[in-house]
Every structure is written in structure tokens, then in C-alpha cells.
Amino acid sequence: MLSQGTRGEKMDKRERDRLVAQHRQARLDRIARRQKAANADAVFLVALGAVAMIGFIIIELWHAIFG
């Protein structure tokens, strides 16, 4: 079966399926990039919280020991 291409030319089913697969893969790649960025942000925030907590504990110990 022939379907209409983007510029008016005829495309066979195989070529159309190939293009659909390329678009689907590009979409999945974009989603994966977004998820990686979100995971990196989460890791950064957790690390920042851990550093702040350690700093707070050190300051509290300093005050408890040295007044």
C-alpha cells in the first residue's frame, strides 16, 4: 500500500514504518535525556542536603564542646 509522503511523493509501507520507528526512537531519546537530567538534579540536591546536615552537626558539636 502506498501512502502520501510529506512532499507529495509516494512512500511504500516499509519506508513509512522506518520513518515512524525513527521518530519513535527520537522521542524515547528525548524522554531519556530529560529523566537523566532530573536524576542528576535529585542526586545533587540530596548531596547538598547531606553536606548541610554534616555542617550543622559539626557546628552543634563545636558549641557543645567549646561553649
CHARMM-style PDB file with segment names, atoms N, HN, CA, C and O in Angstrom:
ATOM      1  N   MET     1       0.841  -1.180   0.000  1.00  0.00      PROA
ATOM      2  CA  MET     1       0.000   0.000   0.000  1.00  0.00      PROA
ATOM      3  C   MET     1       0.889   1.247   0.000  1.00  0.00      PROA
ATOM      4  O   MET     1       1.865   1.310   0.748  1.00  0.00      PROA
ATOM      5  N   LEU     2       0.568   2.208  -0.809  1.00  0.00      PROA
ATOM      6  HN  LEU     2      -0.224   2.156  -1.417  1.00  0.00      PROA
ATOM      7  CA  LEU     2       1.341   3.443  -0.886  1.00  0.00      PROA
ATOM      8  C   LEU     2       0.627   4.539  -0.098  1.00  0.00      PROA
ATOM      9  O   LEU     2      -0.594   4.681  -0.154  1.00  0.00      PROA
ATOM     10  N   SER     3       1.419   5.300   0.629  1.00  0.00      PROA
ATOM     11  HN  SER     3       2.411   5.185   0.675  1.00  0.00      PROA
ATOM     12  CA  SER     3       0.837   6.418   1.370  1.00  0.00      PROA
ATOM     13  C   SER     3       1.490   7.707   0.899  1.00  0.00      PROA
ATOM     14  O   SER     3       2.556   7.693   0.283  1.00  0.00      PROA
ATOM     15  N   GLN     4       0.846   8.802   1.195  1.00  0.00      PROA
ATOM     16  HN  GLN     4      -0.019   8.814   1.696  1.00  0.00      PROA
ATOM     17  CA  GLN     4       1.327  10.104   0.745  1.00  0.00      PROA
ATOM     18  C   GLN     4       2.506  10.549   1.596  1.00  0.00      PROA
ATOM     19  O   GLN     4       2.423  10.514   2.824  1.00  0.00      PROA
ATOM     20  N   GLY     5       3.600  10.965   0.973  1.00  0.00      PROA
ATOM     21  HN  GLY     5       3.668  10.993  -0.024  1.00  0.00      PROA
ATOM     22  CA  GLY     5       4.761  11.468   1.695  1.00  0.00      PROA
ATOM     23  C   GLY     5       4.574  12.927   2.076  1.00  0.00      PROA
ATOM     24  O   GLY     5       3.531  13.520   1.803  1.00  0.00      PROA
ATOM     25  N   THR     6       5.579  13.495   2.701  1.00  0.00      PROA
ATOM     26  HN  THR     6       6.427  13.013   2.923  1.00  0.00      PROA
ATOM     27  CA  THR     6       5.450  14.876   3.174  1.00  0.00      PROA
ATOM     28  C   THR     6       5.506  15.871   2.023  1.00  0.00      PROA
ATOM     29  O   THR     6       4.899  16.938   2.111  1.00  0.00      PROA
ATOM     30  N   ARG     7       6.226  15.548   0.939  1.00  0.00      PROA
ATOM     31  HN  ARG     7       6.719  14.681   0.868  1.00  0.00      PROA
ATOM     32  CA  ARG     7       6.345  16.489  -0.180  1.00  0.00      PROA
ATOM     33  C   ARG     7       5.548  16.022  -1.397  1.00  0.00      PROA
ATOM     34  O   ARG     7       5.815  16.438  -2.525  1.00  0.00      PROA
ATOM     35  N   GLY     8       4.583  15.165  -1.156  1.00  0.00      PROA
ATOM     36  HN  GLY     8       4.367  14.827  -0.240  1.00  0.00      PROA
ATOM     37  CA  GLY     8       3.725  14.746  -2.248  1.00  0.00      PROA
ATOM     38  C   GLY     8       4.165  13.460  -2.926  1.00  0.00      PROA
ATOM     39  O   GLY     8       3.399  12.890  -3.702  1.00  0.00      PROA
ATOM     40  N   GLU     9       5.392  12.980  -2.655  1.00  0.00      PROA
ATOM     41  HN  GLU     9       6.015  13.443  -2.025  1.00  0.00      PROA
ATOM     42  CA  GLU     9       5.828  11.743  -3.291  1.00  0.00      PROA
ATOM     43  C   GLU     9       5.210  10.549  -2.583  1.00  0.00      PROA
ATOM     44  O   GLU     9       4.772  10.642  -1.436  1.00  0.00      PROA
ATOM     45  N   LYS    10       5.183   9.441  -3.280  1.00  0.00      PROA
ATOM     46  HN  LYS    10       5.539   9.365  -4.212  1.00  0.00      PROA
ATOM     47  CA  LYS    10       4.594   8.233  -2.704  1.00  0.00      PROA
ATOM     48  C   LYS    10       5.653   7.504  -1.874  1.00  0.00      PROA
ATOM     49  O   LYS    10       6.819   7.429  -2.260  1.00  0.00      PROA
ATOM     50  N   MET    11       5.226   6.973  -0.737  1.00  0.00      PROA
ATOM     51  HN  MET    11       4.278   7.035  -0.423  1.00  0.00      PROA
ATOM     52  CA  MET    11       6.107   6.223   0.140  1.00  0.00      PROA
ATOM     53  C   MET    11       5.551   4.818   0.282  1.00  0.00      PROA
ATOM     54  O   MET    11       4.347   4.638   0.459  1.00  0.00      PROA
ATOM     55  N   ASP    12       6.428   3.818   0.205  1.00  0.00      PROA
ATOM     56  HN  ASP    12       7.407   3.964   0.061  1.00  0.00      PROA
ATOM     57  CA  ASP    12       5.906   2.477   0.446  1.00  0.00      PROA
ATOM     58  C   ASP    12       5.840   2.231   1.956  1.00  0.00      PROA
ATOM     59  O   ASP    12       6.381   2.996   2.754  1.00  0.00      PROA
ATOM     60  N   LYS    13       5.168   1.152   2.315  1.00  0.00      PROA
ATOM     61  HN  LYS    13       4.729   0.531   1.666  1.00  0.00      PROA
ATOM     62  CA  LYS    13       4.906   0.872   3.734  1.00  0.00      PROA
ATOM     63  C   LYS    13       6.202   0.684   4.511  1.00  0.00      PROA
ATOM     64  O   LYS    13       6.300   1.098   5.666  1.00  0.00      PROA
ATOM     65  N   ARG    14       7.193   0.066   3.888  1.00  0.00      PROA
ATOM     66  HN  ARG    14       7.114  -0.271   2.949  1.00  0.00      PROA
ATOM     67  CA  ARG    14       8.463  -0.161   4.582  1.00  0.00      PROA
ATOM     68  C   ARG    14       9.142   1.155   4.958  1.00  0.00      PROA
ATOM     69  O   ARG    14       9.625   1.319   6.079  1.00  0.00      PROA
ATOM     70  N   GLU    15       9.170   2.081   4.017  1.00  0.00      PROA
ATOM     71  HN  GLU    15       8.778   1.948   3.107  1.00  0.00      PROA
ATOM     72  CA  GLU    15       9.808   3.364   4.288  1.00  0.00      PROA
ATOM     73  C   GLU    15       9.028   4.141   5.351  1.00  0.00      PROA
ATOM     74  O   GLU    15       9.615   4.770   6.232  1.00  0.00      PROA
ATOM     75  N   ARG    16       7.708   4.085   5.255  1.00  0.00      PROA
ATOM     76  HN  ARG    16       7.231   3.574   4.540  1.00  0.00      PROA
ATOM     77  CA  ARG    16       6.885   4.754   6.260  1.00  0.00      PROA
ATOM     78  C   ARG    16       7.128   4.166   7.638  1.00  0.00      PROA
ATOM     79  O   ARG    16       7.263   4.910   8.609  1.00  0.00      PROA
ATOM     80  N   ASP    17       7.187   2.840   7.743  1.00  0.00      PROA
ATOM     81  HN  ASP    17       7.077   2.235   6.954  1.00  0.00      PROA
ATOM     82  CA  ASP    17       7.450   2.185   9.025  1.00  0.00      PROA
ATOM     83  C   ASP    17       8.827   2.566   9.560  1.00  0.00      PROA
ATOM     84  O   ASP    17       9.000   2.741  10.766  1.00  0.00      PROA
ATOM     85  N   ARG    18       9.804   2.694   8.665  1.00  0.00      PROA
ATOM     86  HN  ARG    18       9.664   2.552   7.685  1.00  0.00      PROA
ATOM     87  CA  ARG    18      11.152   3.080   9.077  1.00  0.00      PROA
ATOM     88  C   ARG    18      11.146   4.502   9.658  1.00  0.00      PROA
ATOM     89  O   ARG    18      11.761   4.766  10.691  1.00  0.00      PROA
ATOM     90  N   LEU    19      10.437   5.412   8.972  1.00  0.00      PROA
ATOM     91  HN  LEU    19       9.938   5.198   8.133  1.00  0.00      PROA
ATOM     92  CA  LEU    19      10.357   6.792   9.463  1.00  0.00      PROA
ATOM     93  C   LEU    19       9.607   6.870  10.801  1.00  0.00      PROA
ATOM     94  O   LEU    19       9.999   7.617  11.698  1.00  0.00      PROA
ATOM     95  N   VAL    20       8.543   6.104  10.921  1.00  0.00      PROA
ATOM     96  HN  VAL    20       8.225   5.498  10.193  1.00  0.00      PROA
ATOM     97  CA  VAL    20       7.789   6.084  12.175  1.00  0.00      PROA
ATOM     98  C   VAL    20       8.687   5.580  13.302  1.00  0.00      PROA
ATOM     99  O   VAL    20       8.664   6.123  14.406  1.00  0.00      PROA
ATOM    100  N   ALA    21       9.480   4.542  13.024  1.00  0.00      PROA
ATOM    101  HN  ALA    21       9.499   4.101  12.126  1.00  0.00      PROA
ATOM    102  CA  ALA    21      10.389   3.994  14.037  1.00  0.00      PROA
ATOM    103  C   ALA    21      11.455   5.018  14.419  1.00  0.00      PROA
ATOM    104  O   ALA    21      11.815   5.130  15.591  1.00  0.00      PROA
ATOM    105  N   GLN    22      11.963   5.768  13.433  1.00  0.00      PROA
ATOM    106  HN  GLN    22      11.671   5.676  12.481  1.00  0.00      PROA
ATOM    107  CA  GLN    22      12.962   6.803  13.732  1.00  0.00      PROA
ATOM    108  C   GLN    22      12.372   7.877  14.641  1.00  0.00      PROA
ATOM    109  O   GLN    22      13.012   8.297  15.605  1.00  0.00      PROA
ATOM    110  N   HSD    23      11.165   8.319  14.339  1.00  0.00      PROA
ATOM    111  HN  HSD    23      10.645   7.978  13.556  1.00  0.00      PROA
ATOM    112  CA  HSD    23      10.514   9.346  15.155  1.00  0.00      PROA
ATOM    113  C   HSD    23      10.247   8.832  16.564  1.00  0.00      PROA
ATOM    114  O   HSD    23      10.430   9.555  17.543  1.00  0.00      PROA
ATOM    115  N   ARG    24       9.816   7.585  16.657  1.00  0.00      PROA
ATOM    116  HN  ARG    24       9.668   6.998  15.861  1.00  0.00      PROA
ATOM    117  CA  ARG    24       9.546   6.991  17.967  1.00  0.00      PROA
ATOM    118  C   ARG    24      10.840   6.920  18.787  1.00  0.00      PROA
ATOM    119  O   ARG    24      10.844   7.237  19.977  1.00  0.00      PROA
ATOM    120  N   GLN    25      11.939   6.501  18.141  1.00  0.00      PROA
ATOM    121  HN  GLN    25      11.935   6.243  17.175  1.00  0.00      PROA
ATOM    122  CA  GLN    25      13.217   6.407  18.846  1.00  0.00      PROA
ATOM    123  C   GLN    25      13.699   7.789  19.280  1.00  0.00      PROA
ATOM    124  O   GLN    25      14.225   7.941  20.382  1.00  0.00      PROA
ATOM    125  N   ALA    26      13.526   8.796  18.425  1.00  0.00      PROA
ATOM    126  HN  ALA    26      13.099   8.673  17.529  1.00  0.00      PROA
ATOM    127  CA  ALA    26      13.944  10.159  18.784  1.00  0.00      PROA
ATOM    128  C   ALA    26      13.153  10.646  19.995  1.00  0.00      PROA
ATOM    129  O   ALA    26      13.707  11.295  20.883  1.00  0.00      PROA
ATOM    130  N   ARG    27      11.860  10.332  20.030  1.00  0.00      PROA
ATOM    131  HN  ARG    27      11.410   9.805  19.309  1.00  0.00      PROA
ATOM    132  CA  ARG    27      11.033  10.731  21.167  1.00  0.00      PROA
ATOM    133  C   ARG    27      11.495  10.033  22.442  1.00  0.00      PROA
ATOM    134  O   ARG    27      11.589  10.663  23.495  1.00  0.00      PROA
ATOM    135  N   LEU    28      11.784   8.736  22.355  1.00  0.00      PROA
ATOM    136  HN  LEU    28      11.708   8.224  21.500  1.00  0.00      PROA
ATOM    137  CA  LEU    28      12.262   7.997  23.520  1.00  0.00      PROA
ATOM    138  C   LEU    28      13.609   8.538  23.999  1.00  0.00      PROA
ATOM    139  O   LEU    28      13.867   8.595  25.201  1.00  0.00      PROA
ATOM    140  N   ASP    29      14.465   8.935  23.057  1.00  0.00      PROA
ATOM    141  HN  ASP    29      14.256   8.889  22.080  1.00  0.00      PROA
ATOM    142  CA  ASP    29      15.770   9.514  23.424  1.00  0.00      PROA
ATOM    143  C   ASP    29      15.594  10.826  24.171  1.00  0.00      PROA
ATOM    144  O   ASP    29      16.297  11.088  25.147  1.00  0.00      PROA
ATOM    145  N   ARG    30      14.646  11.660  23.711  1.00  0.00      PROA
ATOM    146  HN  ARG    30      14.075  11.447  22.918  1.00  0.00      PROA
ATOM    147  CA  ARG    30      14.391  12.937  24.403  1.00  0.00      PROA
ATOM    148  C   ARG    30      13.892  12.687  25.827  1.00  0.00      PROA
ATOM    149  O   ARG    30      14.320  13.356  26.768  1.00  0.00      PROA
ATOM    150  N   ILE    31      12.990  11.727  25.978  1.00  0.00      PROA
ATOM    151  HN  ILE    31      12.642  11.183  25.214  1.00  0.00      PROA
ATOM    152  CA  ILE    31      12.460  11.395  27.302  1.00  0.00      PROA
ATOM    153  C   ILE    31      13.582  10.904  28.205  1.00  0.00      PROA
ATOM    154  O   ILE    31      13.654  11.292  29.371  1.00  0.00      PROA
ATOM    155  N   ALA    32      14.454  10.055  27.678  1.00  0.00      PROA
ATOM    156  HN  ALA    32      14.395   9.739  26.731  1.00  0.00      PROA
ATOM    157  CA  ALA    32      15.567   9.523  28.475  1.00  0.00      PROA
ATOM    158  C   ALA    32      16.506  10.642  28.910  1.00  0.00      PROA
ATOM    159  O   ALA    32      16.984  10.644  30.044  1.00  0.00      PROA
ATOM    160  N   ARG    33      16.774  11.600  28.011  1.00  0.00      PROA
ATOM    161  HN  ARG    33      16.386  11.598  27.090  1.00  0.00      PROA
ATOM    162  CA  ARG    33      17.639  12.731  28.385  1.00  0.00      PROA
ATOM    163  C   ARG    33      17.027  13.539  29.517  1.00  0.00      PROA
ATOM    164  O   ARG    33      17.724  13.942  30.448  1.00  0.00      PROA
ATOM    165  N   ARG    34      15.711  13.777  29.435  1.00  0.00      PROA
ATOM    166  HN  ARG    34      15.145  13.449  28.679  1.00  0.00      PROA
ATOM    167  CA  ARG    34      15.027  14.527  30.497  1.00  0.00      PROA
ATOM    168  C   ARG    34      15.103  13.791  31.830  1.00  0.00      PROA
ATOM    169  O   ARG    34      15.320  14.406  32.874  1.00  0.00      PROA
ATOM    170  N   GLN    35      14.922  12.474  31.791  1.00  0.00      PROA
ATOM    171  HN  GLN    35      14.745  11.975  30.943  1.00  0.00      PROA
ATOM    172  CA  GLN    35      14.965  11.699  33.030  1.00  0.00      PROA
ATOM    173  C   GLN    35      16.371  11.706  33.632  1.00  0.00      PROA
ATOM    174  O   GLN    35      16.528  11.780  34.850  1.00  0.00      PROA
ATOM    175  N   LYS    36      17.395  11.629  32.772  1.00  0.00      PROA
ATOM    176  HN  LYS    36      17.268  11.569  31.782  1.00  0.00      PROA
ATOM    177  CA  LYS    36      18.773  11.692  33.277  1.00  0.00      PROA
ATOM    178  C   LYS    36      19.029  13.029  33.952  1.00  0.00      PROA
ATOM    179  O   LYS    36      19.649  13.084  35.013  1.00  0.00      PROA
ATOM    180  N   ALA    37      18.554  14.109  33.339  1.00  0.00      PROA
ATOM    181  HN  ALA    37      18.050  14.065  32.477  1.00  0.00      PROA
ATOM    182  CA  ALA    37      18.743  15.440  33.922  1.00  0.00      PROA
ATOM    183  C   ALA    37      18.013  15.538  35.265  1.00  0.00      PROA
ATOM    184  O   ALA    37      18.547  16.102  36.221  1.00  0.00      PROA
ATOM    185  N   ALA    38      16.815  15.001  35.339  1.00  0.00      PROA
ATOM    186  HN  ALA    38      16.381  14.543  34.562  1.00  0.00      PROA
ATOM    187  CA  ALA    38      16.055  15.041  36.587  1.00  0.00      PROA
ATOM    188  C   ALA    38      16.757  14.221  37.664  1.00  0.00      PROA
ATOM    189  O   ALA    38      16.793  14.626  38.826  1.00  0.00      PROA
ATOM    190  N   ASN    39      17.317  13.067  37.286  1.00  0.00      PROA
ATOM    191  HN  ASN    39      17.288  12.738  36.342  1.00  0.00      PROA
ATOM    192  CA  ASN    39      18.037  12.241  38.255  1.00  0.00      PROA
ATOM    193  C   ASN    39      19.290  12.954  38.740  1.00  0.00      PROA
ATOM    194  O   ASN    39      19.616  12.886  39.925  1.00  0.00      PROA
ATOM    195  N   ALA    40      19.995  13.633  37.851  1.00  0.00      PROA
ATOM    196  HN  ALA    40      19.731  13.688  36.888  1.00  0.00      PROA
ATOM    197  CA  ALA    40      21.199  14.368  38.239  1.00  0.00      PROA
ATOM    198  C   ALA    40      20.833  15.488  39.216  1.00  0.00      PROA
ATOM    199  O   ALA    40      21.551  15.722  40.189  1.00  0.00      PROA
ATOM    200  N   ASP    41      19.731  16.173  38.964  1.00  0.00      PROA
ATOM    201  HN  ASP    41      19.148  15.983  38.174  1.00  0.00      PROA
ATOM    202  CA  ASP    41      19.274  17.225  39.875  1.00  0.00      PROA
ATOM    203  C   ASP    41      18.943  16.648  41.250  1.00  0.00      PROA
ATOM    204  O   ASP    41      19.285  17.241  42.273  1.00  0.00      PROA
ATOM    205  N   ALA    42      18.285  15.505  41.274  1.00  0.00      PROA
ATOM    206  HN  ALA    42      18.007  15.024  40.443  1.00  0.00      PROA
ATOM    207  CA  ALA    42      17.916  14.884  42.549  1.00  0.00      PROA
ATOM    208  C   ALA    42      19.159  14.469  43.326  1.00  0.00      PROA
ATOM    209  O   ALA    42      19.232  14.684  44.536  1.00  0.00      PROA
ATOM    210  N   VAL    43      20.137  13.877  42.645  1.00  0.00      PROA
ATOM    211  HN  VAL    43      20.078  13.703  41.662  1.00  0.00      PROA
ATOM    212  CA  VAL    43      21.378  13.466  43.307  1.00  0.00      PROA
ATOM    213  C   VAL    43      22.092  14.687  43.876  1.00  0.00      PROA
ATOM    214  O   VAL    43      22.594  14.646  45.000  1.00  0.00      PROA
ATOM    215  N   PHE    44      22.139  15.767  43.111  1.00  0.00      PROA
ATOM    216  HN  PHE    44      21.731  15.801  42.199  1.00  0.00      PROA
ATOM    217  CA  PHE    44      22.782  16.992  43.587  1.00  0.00      PROA
ATOM    218  C   PHE    44      22.093  17.524  44.838  1.00  0.00      PROA
ATOM    219  O   PHE    44      22.762  17.906  45.798  1.00  0.00      PROA
ATOM    220  N   LEU    45      20.771  17.554  44.834  1.00  0.00      PROA
ATOM    221  HN  LEU    45      20.228  17.244  44.054  1.00  0.00      PROA
ATOM    222  CA  LEU    45      20.046  18.081  45.985  1.00  0.00      PROA
ATOM    223  C   LEU    45      20.234  17.210  47.224  1.00  0.00      PROA
ATOM    224  O   LEU    45      20.351  17.727  48.335  1.00  0.00      PROA
ATOM    225  N   VAL    46      20.263  15.898  47.039  1.00  0.00      PROA
ATOM    226  HN  VAL    46      20.168  15.478  46.136  1.00  0.00      PROA
ATOM    227  CA  VAL    46      20.487  15.002  48.177  1.00  0.00      PROA
ATOM    228  C   VAL    46      21.890  15.215  48.737  1.00  0.00      PROA
ATOM    229  O   VAL    46      22.073  15.269  49.954  1.00  0.00      PROA
ATOM    230  N   ALA    47      22.886  15.336  47.847  1.00  0.00      PROA
ATOM    231  HN  ALA    47      22.737  15.292  46.860  1.00  0.00      PROA
ATOM    232  CA  ALA    47      24.257  15.568  48.303  1.00  0.00      PROA
ATOM    233  C   ALA    47      24.372  16.912  49.024  1.00  0.00      PROA
ATOM    234  O   ALA    47      25.049  17.017  50.046  1.00  0.00      PROA
ATOM    235  N   LEU    48      23.721  17.921  48.496  1.00  0.00      PROA
ATOM    236  HN  LEU    48      23.171  17.836  47.665  1.00  0.00      PROA
ATOM    237  CA  LEU    48      23.742  19.233  49.132  1.00  0.00      PROA
ATOM    238  C   LEU    48      23.107  19.178  50.518  1.00  0.00      PROA
ATOM    239  O   LEU    48      23.621  19.785  51.457  1.00  0.00      PROA
ATOM    240  N   GLY    49      22.010  18.468  50.653  1.00  0.00      PROA
ATOM    241  HN  GLY    49      21.592  17.975  49.889  1.00  0.00      PROA
ATOM    242  CA  GLY    49      21.365  18.294  51.956  1.00  0.00      PROA
ATOM    243  C   GLY    49      22.260  17.549  52.936  1.00  0.00      PROA
ATOM    244  O   GLY    49      22.310  17.887  54.119  1.00  0.00      PROA
ATOM    245  N   ALA    50      22.972  16.525  52.438  1.00  0.00      PROA
ATOM    246  HN  ALA    50      22.931  16.251  51.477  1.00  0.00      PROA
ATOM    247  CA  ALA    50      23.873  15.773  53.317  1.00  0.00      PROA
ATOM    248  C   ALA    50      25.010  16.656  53.812  1.00  0.00      PROA
ATOM    249  O   ALA    50      25.375  16.603  54.987  1.00  0.00      PROA
ATOM    250  N   VAL    51      25.568  17.462  52.925  1.00  0.00      PROA
ATOM    251  HN  VAL    51      25.272  17.504  51.971  1.00  0.00      PROA
ATOM    252  CA  VAL    51      26.653  18.370  53.323  1.00  0.00      PROA
ATOM    253  C   VAL    51      26.144  19.383  54.351  1.00  0.00      PROA
ATOM    254  O   VAL    51      26.827  19.662  55.336  1.00  0.00      PROA
ATOM    255  N   ALA    52      24.967  19.926  54.129  1.00  0.00      PROA
ATOM    256  HN  ALA    52      24.412  19.699  53.329  1.00  0.00      PROA
ATOM    257  CA  ALA    52      24.400  20.892  55.079  1.00  0.00      PROA
ATOM    258  C   ALA    52      24.160  20.237  56.433  1.00  0.00      PROA
ATOM    259  O   ALA    52      24.417  20.849  57.469  1.00  0.00      PROA
ATOM    260  N   MET    53      23.675  19.008  56.435  1.00  0.00      PROA
ATOM    261  HN  MET    53      23.467  18.510  55.593  1.00  0.00      PROA
ATOM    262  CA  MET    53      23.407  18.309  57.689  1.00  0.00      PROA
ATOM    263  C   MET    53      24.704  18.024  58.445  1.00  0.00      PROA
ATOM    264  O   MET    53      24.766  18.194  59.662  1.00  0.00      PROA
ATOM    265  N   ILE    54      25.736  17.594  57.726  1.00  0.00      PROA
ATOM    266  HN  ILE    54      25.686  17.456  56.737  1.00  0.00      PROA
ATOM    267  CA  ILE    54      27.031  17.341  58.362  1.00  0.00      PROA
ATOM    268  C   ILE    54      27.585  18.639  58.939  1.00  0.00      PROA
ATOM    269  O   ILE    54      28.094  18.652  60.059  1.00  0.00      PROA
ATOM    270  N   GLY    55      27.489  19.725  58.182  1.00  0.00      PROA
ATOM    271  HN  GLY    55      27.075  19.713  57.272  1.00  0.00      PROA
ATOM    272  CA  GLY    55      27.947  21.012  58.693  1.00  0.00      PROA
ATOM    273  C   GLY    55      27.196  21.428  59.946  1.00  0.00      PROA
ATOM    274  O   GLY    55      27.799  21.932  60.893  1.00  0.00      PROA
ATOM    275  N   PHE    56      25.890  21.222  59.959  1.00  0.00      PROA
ATOM    276  HN  PHE    56      25.400  20.813  59.190  1.00  0.00      PROA
ATOM    277  CA  PHE    56      25.079  21.567  61.128  1.00  0.00      PROA
ATOM    278  C   PHE    56      25.508  20.745  62.344  1.00  0.00      PROA
ATOM    279  O   PHE    56      25.621  21.278  63.448  1.00  0.00      PROA
ATOM    280  N   ILE    57      25.746  19.455  62.143  1.00  0.00      PROA
ATOM    281  HN  ILE    57      25.655  19.022  61.247  1.00  0.00      PROA
ATOM    282  CA  ILE    57      26.169  18.582  63.240  1.00  0.00      PROA
ATOM    283  C   ILE    57      27.522  19.025  63.786  1.00  0.00      PROA
ATOM    284  O   ILE    57      27.722  19.074  65.000  1.00  0.00      PROA
ATOM    285  N   ILE    58      28.446  19.345  62.891  1.00  0.00      PROA
ATOM    286  HN  ILE    58      28.284  19.305  61.905  1.00  0.00      PROA
ATOM    287  CA  ILE    58      29.777  19.801  63.331  1.00  0.00      PROA
ATOM    288  C   ILE    58      29.660  21.090  64.145  1.00  0.00      PROA
ATOM    289  O   ILE    58      30.299  21.223  65.189  1.00  0.00      PROA
ATOM    290  N   ILE    59      28.858  22.028  63.679  1.00  0.00      PROA
ATOM    291  HN  ILE    59      28.339  21.920  62.831  1.00  0.00      PROA
ATOM    292  CA  ILE    59      28.684  23.289  64.413  1.00  0.00      PROA
ATOM    293  C   ILE    59      28.051  23.042  65.790  1.00  0.00      PROA
ATOM    294  O   ILE    59      28.475  23.638  66.780  1.00  0.00      PROA
ATOM    295  N   GLU    60      27.046  22.172  65.854  1.00  0.00      PROA
ATOM    296  HN  GLU    60      26.702  21.688  65.049  1.00  0.00      PROA
ATOM    297  CA  GLU    60      26.410  21.860  67.138  1.00  0.00      PROA
ATOM    298  C   GLU    60      27.394  21.187  68.082  1.00  0.00      PROA
ATOM    299  O   GLU    60      27.418  21.505  69.271  1.00  0.00      PROA
ATOM    300  N   LEU    61      28.200  20.270  67.580  1.00  0.00      PROA
ATOM    301  HN  LEU    61      28.181  20.012  66.614  1.00  0.00      PROA
ATOM    302  CA  LEU    61      29.217  19.628  68.422  1.00  0.00      PROA
ATOM    303  C   LEU    61      30.238  20.654  68.905  1.00  0.00      PROA
ATOM    304  O   LEU    61      30.654  20.620  70.063  1.00  0.00      PROA
ATOM    305  N   TRP    62      30.634  21.548  68.037  1.00  0.00      PROA
ATOM    306  HN  TRP    62      30.295  21.575  67.096  1.00  0.00      PROA
ATOM    307  CA  TRP    62      31.590  22.602  68.405  1.00  0.00      PROA
ATOM    308  C   TRP    62      31.037  23.431  69.562  1.00  0.00      PROA
ATOM    309  O   TRP    62      31.747  23.710  70.527  1.00  0.00      PROA
ATOM    310  N   HSD    63      29.765  23.822  69.460  1.00  0.00      PROA
ATOM    311  HN  HSD    63      29.187  23.595  68.676  1.00  0.00      PROA
ATOM    312  CA  HSD    63      29.145  24.613  70.524  1.00  0.00      PROA
ATOM    313  C   HSD    63      28.996  23.797  71.812  1.00  0.00      PROA
ATOM    314  O   HSD    63      29.161  24.326  72.911  1.00  0.00      PROA
ATOM    315  N   ALA    64      28.687  22.520  71.667  1.00  0.00      PROA
ATOM    316  HN  ALA    64      28.554  22.091  70.773  1.00  0.00      PROA
ATOM    317  CA  ALA    64      28.521  21.682  72.863  1.00  0.00      PROA
ATOM    318  C   ALA    64      29.851  21.486  73.582  1.00  0.00      PROA
ATOM    319  O   ALA    64      29.892  21.438  74.812  1.00  0.00      PROA
ATOM    320  N   ILE    65      30.933  21.373  72.826  1.00  0.00      PROA
ATOM    321  HN  ILE    65      30.900  21.412  71.827  1.00  0.00      PROA
ATOM    322  CA  ILE    65      32.231  21.121  73.442  1.00  0.00      PROA
ATOM    323  C   ILE    65      32.872  22.410  73.952  1.00  0.00      PROA
ATOM    324  O   ILE    65      33.348  22.469  75.086  1.00  0.00      PROA
ATOM    325  N   PHE    66      32.880  23.432  73.113  1.00  0.00      PROA
ATOM    326  HN  PHE    66      32.493  23.385  72.192  1.00  0.00      PROA
ATOM    327  CA  PHE    66      33.625  24.646  73.450  1.00  0.00      PROA
ATOM    328  C   PHE    66      32.733  25.793  73.943  1.00  0.00      PROA
ATOM    329  O   PHE    66      33.227  26.891  74.201  1.00  0.00      PROA
ATOM    330  N   GLY    67      31.481  25.556  74.068  1.00  0.00      PROA
ATOM    331  HN  GLY    67      31.080  24.664  73.858  1.00  0.00      PROA
ATOM    332  CA  GLY    67      30.612  26.550  74.665  1.00  0.00      PROA
ATOM    333  C   GLY    67      30.030  27.464  73.673  1.00  0.00      PROA
ATOM    334  OT1 GLY    67      29.270  28.363  74.033  1.00  0.00      PROA
TER     335      GLY     67
END
